[in-house]
Amino acid sequence: MKSTNRILKLPEVIQVTGLARSTIYLWMKDKAFPTQIKLGERSVGWLEKDIQGWLDQRISQSREEGGPK
């Protein structure tokens, strides 16, 4: 099966992650969020697999921290 590199634009990244635009760019600056890729002179996007991987990591970390003691 062939892998596809689906590109998400900012509104979809915001919807999928639940983060604000300013938080996304702040965390990118701090290297805590996947970086965007340049699509054109005035267009950027994020690889869906990068965003999903980031979400999976956050979920895993959250469950480890909040799990039964």
Buried (B, 14 or more C-beta within 10 A) or exposed (E): EEEEEEBBEBEBBBEBBEBEEEBBBEBBEEEEBBEBEEEEEEEEBBBBBBBBEBBEEEEEEEEEEEEEE
